[in-house]
Amino acid sequence: MRKKYLSDYALEERTDAETGKLQRVPVYRGKYYVFCRQGKELKRLRFLFAGLTALCALAFLSALMVNAPCGHRWYVMFPLALMIFPLFFQAESCLLLLTAKEKLERSTRDKIEHRTVITSSVLALFSFFSLAGHVVSMILYQETLRDIVYLVAAVVILASSFVMITARKGLKTEEVP
């Protein structure tokens, strides 16, 4: 548990059914949150974010699997390689979003609502820099067919990130009274 969420929990003493010993168990006592959008609209948003995150991961992996000449240039590869971190955190947020119950704890809400904004923005930034590096590479060197994979991957990740940035308002939550 992080210090930030420590105040949301209280320790309760319970007897273990198997051993009969007294144990201290953390129990959530914090506020609960629900999504502002419900029903089909929330289900659509869940699959939209999951699909776009999967598309970004697929584009990222496809670029890494191709040994293209532009991948040997740092100004193309460095921003692309840095995308692994926001992509990982975006995938974690999407997994939480897909498995979220009706009521969310504060830590889960933060990972879904706030982290999605940050990770999609950072993905857009890194893919833009990778795309710009690819354009410089196209101007300076002759383009090969394998280089197109990097270009398409950067464009797909940039477009998917912008869609996630614009759709993030649908993940707003409100406190349960």
Buried (B, 14 or more C-beta within 10 A) or exposed (E): EEEEBEEBBEEEEEEEEEEEEEEEEEEEEBBBBBBEBEEEEBEEBBEBBBEBBEBBBEBBEBBBEBEBBBBEBEBBBEBBBBBEEBBEBBBBBBBBBEEBEEEBBBBBBBBBBBBBBEBBBBBBBBBBBBBBBBEBBBEEEEBEEEBBBBBBBBBBBBBBBBBBBEBBEBBEBEEEE
